[in-house]
Amino acid sequence: MSFLDDLLGGQGQQGGTGSLIGVAGQLIEKAGGVQGLVSMLQQHGLGGAVQSWVGTGANQSVSGDQLGQALQSGGMASVVQEAASKLGVDPNALLNQLSQVLPQAVDHLTPDGQVPAAGQGSGFNLGMLEGLAGKLLGGGATPA
């Protein structure tokens, strides 16, 4: 199994908090739902990219460094640090992988190109990301 498969929970972790999908879910949850995460990332320099994730077109890519800076500015660095520690990986390596998965997670949670209203966002749960790991692993994604 590859590093990405391991992070995605490919070893029978069904989207648990030890997986990359789980980390994306934690970030969304801690930010106050999809709306909170989108707003925070937009405020900290990823506006255009994040809008592409929400929209119905192609997702604009971001680097692990860009994502790390935005999350740190938004007060989420501790979530990344804690997750990297639990997974036994370098935080920068985790950010590089998150920069590939988080756009897909936001896209998955905004299928009609609209961010859920604040009331809906607070009800986020990891189950909302079901199927994303299969899509990422089976989607034939090619490295950029």
TIROFI-952470 format. One line per field, with one value per atom (N, C-alpha, C): chain; x, y, z; residue in three letters. Coordinates in Angstrom, 1 decimal. Atoms other than C-alpha are relative to their C-alpha. Example, Ala and Ser with C-alpha at 12.3 -4.5 7.8 and 13.67 -1.06 7.14 Angstrom:
% TIROFI-952470
c	c(A:A:A:A:A:A)
xx	c(0.9:12.3:0.9:-0.9:13.7:-0.8)
yy	c(-1.2:-4.5:1.2:-1.1:-1.1:1.1)
zz	c(0.0:7.8:0.0:0.0:7.1:0.8)
r	c(ALA:ALA:ALA:SER:SER:SER)
This chain:
% TIROFI-952470
c	c(A:A:A:A:A:A:A:A:A:A:A:A:A:A:A:A:A:A:A:A:A:A:A:A:A:A:A:A:A:A:A:A:A:A:A:A:A:A:A:A:A:A:A:A:A:A:A:A:A:A:A:A:A:A:A:A:A:A:A:A:A:A:A:A:A:A:A:A:A:A:A:A:A:A:A:A:A:A:A:A:A:A:A:A:A:A:A:A:A:A:A:A:A:A:A:A:A:A:A:A:A:A:A:A:A:A:A:A:A:A:A:A:A:A:A:A:A:A:A:A:A:A:A:A:A:A:A:A:A:A:A:A:A:A:A:A:A:A:A:A:A:A:A:A:A:A:A:A:A:A:A:A:A:A:A:A:A:A:A:A:A:A:A:A:A:A:A:A:A:A:A:A:A:A:A:A:A:A:A:A:A:A:A:A:A:A:A:A:A:A:A:A:A:A:A:A:A:A:A:A:A:A:A:A:A:A:A:A:A:A:A:A:A:A:A:A:A:A:A:A:A:A:A:A:A:A:A:A:A:A:A:A:A:A:A:A:A:A:A:A:A:A:A:A:A:A:A:A:A:A:A:A:A:A:A:A:A:A:A:A:A:A:A:A:A:A:A:A:A:A:A:A:A:A:A:A:A:A:A:A:A:A:A:A:A:A:A:A:A:A:A:A:A:A:A:A:A:A:A:A:A:A:A:A:A:A:A:A:A:A:A:A:A:A:A:A:A:A:A:A:A:A:A:A:A:A:A:A:A:A:A:A:A:A:A:A:A:A:A:A:A:A:A:A:A:A:A:A:A:A:A:A:A:A:A:A:A:A:A:A:A:A:A:A:A:A:A:A:A:A:A:A:A:A:A:A:A:A:A:A:A:A:A:A:A:A:A:A:A:A:A:A:A:A:A:A:A:A:A:A:A:A:A:A:A:A:A:A:A:A:A:A:A:A:A:A:A:A:A:A:A:A:A:A:A:A:A:A:A:A:A:A)
xx	c(0.8:0.0:0.9:-0.8:1.2:-0.3:0.2:1.6:-1.3:1.3:-1.5:-1.1:1.0:-3.5:-0.1:0.0:-2.4:-0.7:0.6:-3.4:-1.5:1.4:-6.7:-0.8:0.7:-7.5:-0.1:0.0:-6.8:0.2:-0.3:-5.9:-1.2:1.2:-9.5:-0.5:0.4:-9.9:-1.2:1.3:-13.2:-0.1:0.2:-12.6:0.2:-0.3:-11.4:0.9:-0.8:-9.6:1.4:-1.4:-6.3:0.2:-0.2:-6.9:0.0:0.0:-6.4:-1.4:1.4:-10.1:-0.5:0.3:-10.5:0.6:-0.7:-8.0:-0.8:0.8:-9.9:-1.3:1.3:-13.1:0.2:-0.3:-11.5:0.2:-0.2:-10.4:-1.4:1.4:-14.0:-0.8:0.8:-15.5:0.5:-0.6:-13.1:-0.2:0.2:-13.7:-1.5:1.4:-17.4:-0.8:0.7:-18.5:0.7:-0.6:-17.8:0.0:0.0:-18.9:1.1:-1.1:-16.4:1.3:-1.3:-13.5:0.2:0.0:-14.3:0.3:-0.2:-14.5:1.4:-1.4:-11.3:1.1:-1.0:-9.3:-0.1:0.1:-10.7:0.6:-0.6:-9.7:1.5:-1.4:-6.2:0.8:-0.8:-5.1:-0.4:0.3:-6.8:-1.4:1.3:-9.9:-0.4:0.3:-9.8:0.0:-0.1:-8.7:-1.2:1.1:-11.4:-1.3:1.3:-14.1:-0.1:0.1:-13.1:-0.4:0.4:-13.5:-1.5:1.4:-17.0:-0.8:0.6:-17.9:-0.1:0.3:-18.9:1.1:-1.1:-15.7:1.1:-1.2:-12.3:0.6:-0.6:-10.6:1.4:-1.3:-7.7:0.9:-0.9:-4.7:0.7:-0.8:-2.8:1.1:-1.1:0.5:-0.2:0.0:1.1:0.4:-0.4:2.9:-1.1:1.1:0.0:-1.1:1.1:-2.5:0.5:-0.6:-0.2:-0.1:0.0:0.1:-1.4:1.4:-3.7:-0.6:0.5:-4.5:0.7:-0.6:-1.9:-0.6:0.6:-3.2:-1.4:1.4:-6.7:-0.1:0.0:-5.7:-0.2:0.2:-5.8:1.3:-1.3:-2.1:0.1:-0.1:-2.6:-0.7:0.7:-5.1:0.9:-0.9:-2.5:1.1:-1.1:0.3:-0.4:0.5:-1.8:-0.2:0.3:-2.9:1.3:-1.3:0.7:0.6:-0.6:1.8:-0.7:0.7:-0.9:0.3:-0.3:-0.1:1.5:-1.4:3.6:0.7:-0.5:4.3:0.4:-0.4:6.0:-1.2:1.1:3.5:0.0:0.0:4.7:-0.4:0.4:4.2:-1.5:1.4:0.7:-0.7:0.6:0.0:0.0:-0.1:1.2:-1.1:1.1:-1.3:-1.4:1.3:-4.1:-0.3:0.2:-3.5:-0.6:0.6:-4.6:-1.4:1.2:-7.5:-1.1:1.0:-9.1:-0.8:0.8:-10.1:-1.1:0.9:-11.8:-1.1:1.0:-13.5:-1.0:0.9:-14.9:-0.9:0.8:-16.0:-1.1:1.0:-17.7:-1.1:1.1:-19.6:-0.8:0.7:-20.7:-0.4:0.2:-22.0:-0.8:0.8:-24.4:0.7:-0.7:-21.7:-0.4:0.4:-23.1:0.5:-0.4:-21.7:-1.2:1.2:-24.2:-0.1:0.2:-25.8:0.6:-0.7:-24.3:-0.7:0.7:-27.0:0.2:-0.2:-26.4:1.5:-1.4:-22.6:0.3:-0.3:-22.7:-0.3:0.4:-24.2:1.0:-0.9:-21.1:0.4:-0.5:-20.1:0.9:-1.0:-17.4:-0.8:0.7:-20.1:-0.4:0.2:-20.7:1.1:-1.1:-17.4:0.1:0.0:-18.3:0.1:-0.2:-17.3:1.1:-1.1:-14.6:1.2:-1.2:-11.8:0.0:0.2:-13.1:0.2:-0.1:-13.4:1.5:-1.4:-9.8:0.9:-0.9:-8.3:-0.3:0.4:-10.3:-0.2:0.3:-10.6:1.2:-1.0:-7.3:0.7:-0.6:-5.9:1.4:-1.4:-2.7:0.7:-0.8:0.1:0.1:-0.1:0.2:1.5)
yy	c(-1.2:0.0:1.2:-1.2:3.5:0.8:-1.0:6.3:0.6:-0.7:8.0:-1.0:1.0:4.7:-0.1:0.1:4.5:1.2:-1.2:8.1:0.0:0.0:7.6:-1.0:1.0:4.8:-1.3:1.2:2.0:-1.3:1.2:-0.4:-0.3:0.4:-1.0:1.1:-1.0:2.3:0.8:-0.5:3.2:1.5:-1.4:7.0:0.4:-0.4:7.0:1.2:-1.2:9.9:-0.2:0.2:8.3:0.1:-0.1:8.7:1.4:-1.4:11.7:0.6:-0.5:11.9:0.4:-0.4:12.0:1.3:-1.3:14.9:1.1:-1.0:16.8:0.2:-0.1:16.1:0.8:-0.7:17.3:1.5:-1.4:20.6:0.6:-0.5:21.1:0.2:0.0:20.3:1.1:-1.1:22.6:1.4:-1.3:25.4:0.4:-0.3:25.2:-0.4:0.5:23.3:0.4:-0.3:23.7:1.5:-1.5:27.4:0.6:-0.6:28.1:-0.2:0.3:26.4:0.8:-0.8:28.1:1.4:-1.4:31.5:0.2:-0.2:31.0:-0.1:0.1:29.9:1.2:-1.2:32.7:1.2:-1.1:35.2:0.0:0.1:33.9:-0.4:0.1:34.0:-1.1:1.0:31.1:0.2:-0.3:32.8:-0.6:0.5:32.0:-1.5:1.5:28.4:-0.6:0.5:27.8:0.1:-0.2:29.3:-1.1:1.0:26.8:-1.3:1.3:23.9:-0.1:0.0:25.0:0.0:-0.1:25.8:-1.4:1.2:23.2:-0.3:0.2:23.6:-0.8:0.7:22.2:0.6:-0.5:22.5:0.5:-0.6:24.9:-0.6:0.7:23.3:1.1:-0.8:24.8:-0.9:0.8:23.7:-0.2:0.3:22.2:1.3:-1.2:25.4:1.1:-0.9:27.6:-0.4:0.5:25.5:0.1:-0.1:25.4:1.4:-1.4:29.2:0.4:-0.3:29.6:-0.6:0.6:27.1:0.6:-0.6:28.6:1.3:-1.3:32.1:-0.1:0.2:30.7:-0.7:0.6:29.2:-1.5:1.4:25.6:-0.8:0.7:24.7:-1.1:1.0:22.7:-1.3:1.1:20.4:-0.8:0.7:19.6:-0.6:0.5:19.2:-1.3:1.2:16.8:-1.2:1.1:14.8:-0.6:0.5:14.5:-0.8:0.8:13.3:-1.4:1.2:10.7:-1.0:0.8:9.5:-0.4:0.3:9.5:0.6:-0.6:11.8:1.4:-1.3:15.1:0.9:-0.9:18.0:0.5:-0.5:19.3:-1.1:1.1:15.8:-0.1:0.1:15.8:1.2:-1.1:19.3:-0.2:0.3:18.2:-0.9:0.9:15.3:0.7:-0.7:17.5:1.0:-1.0:20.0:-0.7:0.8:17.1:-0.4:0.5:15.9:1.0:-1.0:19.0:0.6:-0.5:20.5:-1.0:1.1:17.1:-0.1:0.1:17.1:1.1:-1.1:20.6:-0.1:0.2:19.8:-1.0:1.1:16.6:0.5:-0.5:18.5:1.2:-1.1:21.3:-0.4:0.6:19.2:1.0:-0.9:22.0:1.3:-1.3:24.7:1.0:-0.9:26.2:-0.5:0.3:26.3:-0.2:0.2:24.9:1.2:-1.1:27.6:-0.3:0.2:28.1:-1.0:1.0:26.1:-1.4:1.4:23.1:-0.4:0.3:23.4:-0.5:0.4:22.9:-1.5:1.4:19.5:-1.0:0.8:18.2:-1.2:1.2:14.6:-0.7:0.7:12.4:-0.9:0.8:10.3:0.7:-0.8:13.1:-0.1:0.2:12.3:-1.5:1.4:8.6:0.0:0.1:7.6:0.8:-0.8:10.2:-0.8:0.8:7.8:-0.9:0.9:5.4:0.8:-0.9:8.3:0.4:-0.4:9.4:-1.1:1.1:6.0:-0.7:0.6:4.7:1.0:-1.0:7.9:0.2:0.0:7.4:1.4:-1.3:10.8:-0.1:-0.1:11.7:1.1:-1.1:13.7:1.2:-1.3:17.3:0.2)
zz	c(0.0:0.0:0.0:0.1:-0.8:1.2:-1.1:1.7:-0.1:0.1:0.3:0.3:-0.4:0.6:1.5:-1.5:4.2:0.6:-0.6:4.9:-0.3:0.3:3.2:0.7:-0.8:5.5:-0.7:0.8:3.1:0.7:-0.7:5.8:1.0:-0.7:6.9:1.0:-1.0:8.7:-0.3:0.3:7.1:0.4:-0.2:7.3:1.5:-1.4:11.0:0.1:-0.2:12.5:-0.3:0.3:11.7:-1.5:1.4:8.0:-0.5:0.6:5.7:-0.2:0.1:5.1:1.4:-1.4:8.9:0.3:-0.3:9.1:-0.7:0.7:6.4:0.7:-0.8:8.4:1.3:-1.3:11.6:-0.3:0.3:9.9:-0.3:0.3:8.5:1.3:-1.2:11.9:0.9:-0.9:13.9:-0.5:0.6:11.4:0.1:-0.1:12.1:-1.3:1.2:9.0:-1.3:1.3:5.3:-0.1:0.1:5.5:0.7:-0.8:8.3:-0.6:0.7:6.5:-1.2:1.2:3.2:0.3:-0.4:4.9:0.5:-0.6:6.9:-1.1:1.0:3.9:-1.0:0.9:1.7:0.7:-0.7:4.4:0.1:-0.1:4.5:-1.2:1.2:0.9:-1.0:0.9:-0.8:-0.7:0.5:-2.0:-1.4:1.3:-5.7:-0.1:0.0:-5.2:0.7:-0.8:-2.5:-0.8:0.7:-4.7:-1.1:1.1:-7.5:0.6:-0.7:-5.0:0.2:-0.2:-4.2:-1.3:1.3:-7.8:-0.7:0.8:-10.4:-1.0:0.9:-12.5:0.6:-0.5:-12.1:1.3:-1.2:-8.7:-0.2:0.1:-8.6:1.1:-1.0:-6.8:0.8:-0.9:-3.9:0.5:-0.5:-2.5:1.5:-1.4:0.9:0.8:-0.7:1.9:0.1:0.0:0.8:1.0:-0.9:2.7:1.4:-1.4:5.8:0.5:-0.4:5.8:0.3:-0.2:5.5:1.3:-1.2:8.2:1.2:-1.1:10.5:0.3:-0.2:10.0:0.5:-0.4:10.6:1.4:-1.3:13.9:0.0:0.1:12.7:0.0:0.1:12.9:1.0:-1.0:16.1:-0.5:0.5:14.3:-0.9:0.9:11.6:0.8:-0.8:14.1:0.8:-0.8:16.3:-1.0:1.0:13.2:-0.5:0.5:11.9:1.1:-1.1:15.3:0.1:-0.1:15.5:-1.2:1.2:11.9:-0.1:0.0:12.6:-1.3:1.2:9.6:0.3:-0.1:9.2:-0.4:0.3:9.3:-1.5:1.4:5.9:-1.0:0.9:4.3:0.1:-0.2:5.8:-0.8:0.7:4.4:-1.5:1.4:1.0:-0.5:0.4:1.0:0.2:-0.2:2.5:-1.2:1.2:-0.4:-1.2:1.1:-2.7:0.4:-0.4:-0.6:0.4:-0.5:1.0:-1.2:1.1:-2.4:-0.4:0.4:-3.2:1.1:-1.1:0.2:-0.1:0.1:-0.2:-1.2:1.2:-3.7:0.2:-0.3:-2.5:0.8:-0.9:0.2:-0.6:0.6:-2.2:-1.5:1.4:-5.2:-0.9:0.8:-6.4:-0.2:0.1:-6.2:1.0:-1.0:-3.1:1.4:-1.3:0.4:0.9:-0.9:3.0:0.9:-1.0:5.2:1.3:-1.3:8.6:0.9:-0.8:10.3:-0.4:0.6:8.0:0.3:-0.2:8.4:1.4:-1.3:12.1:0.3:-0.1:11.6:-0.8:0.7:9.8:0.8:-0.7:10.5:-1.1:0.9:8.9:-1.0:1.0:7.3:-1.3:1.2:4.9:-1.0:0.9:3.4:-0.5:0.4:2.8:-1.6:1.4:-0.7:-0.6:0.5:-1.1:-0.1:0.0:-0.3:-1.3:1.2:-3.0:-1.3:1.2:-5.5:-0.2:0.1:-4.7:-0.4:0.3:-4.9:-1.3:1.2:-7.8:-1.1:1.0:-9.7:-1.0:1.0:-11.5:0.0:-0.1:-10.3:-0.4:0.5:-12.1:0.7:-0.6:-10.4:-0.9:0.8:-11.5:-0.4)
r	c(MET:MET:MET:SER:SER:SER:PHE:PHE:PHE:LEU:LEU:LEU:ASP:ASP:ASP:ASP:ASP:ASP:LEU:LEU:LEU:LEU:LEU:LEU:GLY:GLY:GLY:GLY:GLY:GLY:GLN:GLN:GLN:GLY:GLY:GLY:GLN:GLN:GLN:GLN:GLN:GLN:GLY:GLY:GLY:GLY:GLY:GLY:THR:THR:THR:GLY:GLY:GLY:SER:SER:SER:LEU:LEU:LEU:ILE:ILE:ILE:GLY:GLY:GLY:VAL:VAL:VAL:ALA:ALA:ALA:GLY:GLY:GLY:GLN:GLN:GLN:LEU:LEU:LEU:ILE:ILE:ILE:GLU:GLU:GLU:LYS:LYS:LYS:ALA:ALA:ALA:GLY:GLY:GLY:GLY:GLY:GLY:VAL:VAL:VAL:GLN:GLN:GLN:GLY:GLY:GLY:LEU:LEU:LEU:VAL:VAL:VAL:SER:SER:SER:MET:MET:MET:LEU:LEU:LEU:GLN:GLN:GLN:GLN:GLN:GLN:HIS:HIS:HIS:GLY:GLY:GLY:LEU:LEU:LEU:GLY:GLY:GLY:GLY:GLY:GLY:ALA:ALA:ALA:VAL:VAL:VAL:GLN:GLN:GLN:SER:SER:SER:TRP:TRP:TRP:VAL:VAL:VAL:GLY:GLY:GLY:THR:THR:THR:GLY:GLY:GLY:ALA:ALA:ALA:ASN:ASN:ASN:GLN:GLN:GLN:SER:SER:SER:VAL:VAL:VAL:SER:SER:SER:GLY:GLY:GLY:ASP:ASP:ASP:GLN:GLN:GLN:LEU:LEU:LEU:GLY:GLY:GLY:GLN:GLN:GLN:ALA:ALA:ALA:LEU:LEU:LEU:GLN:GLN:GLN:SER:SER:SER:GLY:GLY:GLY:GLY:GLY:GLY:MET:MET:MET:ALA:ALA:ALA:SER:SER:SER:VAL:VAL:VAL:VAL:VAL:VAL:GLN:GLN:GLN:GLU:GLU:GLU:ALA:ALA:ALA:ALA:ALA:ALA:SER:SER:SER:LYS:LYS:LYS:LEU:LEU:LEU:GLY:GLY:GLY:VAL:VAL:VAL:ASP:ASP:ASP:PRO:PRO:PRO:ASN:ASN:ASN:ALA:ALA:ALA:LEU:LEU:LEU:LEU:LEU:LEU:ASN:ASN:ASN:GLN:GLN:GLN:LEU:LEU:LEU:SER:SER:SER:GLN:GLN:GLN:VAL:VAL:VAL:LEU:LEU:LEU:PRO:PRO:PRO:GLN:GLN:GLN:ALA:ALA:ALA:VAL:VAL:VAL:ASP:ASP:ASP:HIS:HIS:HIS:LEU:LEU:LEU:THR:THR:THR:PRO:PRO:PRO:ASP:ASP:ASP:GLY:GLY:GLY:GLN:GLN:GLN:VAL:VAL:VAL:PRO:PRO:PRO:ALA:ALA:ALA:ALA:ALA:ALA:GLY:GLY:GLY:GLN:GLN:GLN:GLY:GLY:GLY:SER:SER:SER:GLY:GLY:GLY:PHE:PHE:PHE:ASN:ASN:ASN:LEU:LEU:LEU:GLY:GLY:GLY:MET:MET:MET:LEU:LEU:LEU:GLU:GLU:GLU:GLY:GLY:GLY:LEU:LEU:LEU:ALA:ALA:ALA:GLY:GLY:GLY:LYS:LYS:LYS:LEU:LEU:LEU:LEU:LEU:LEU:GLY:GLY:GLY:GLY:GLY:GLY:GLY:GLY:GLY:ALA:ALA:ALA:THR:THR:THR:PRO:PRO:PRO:ALA:ALA:ALA)
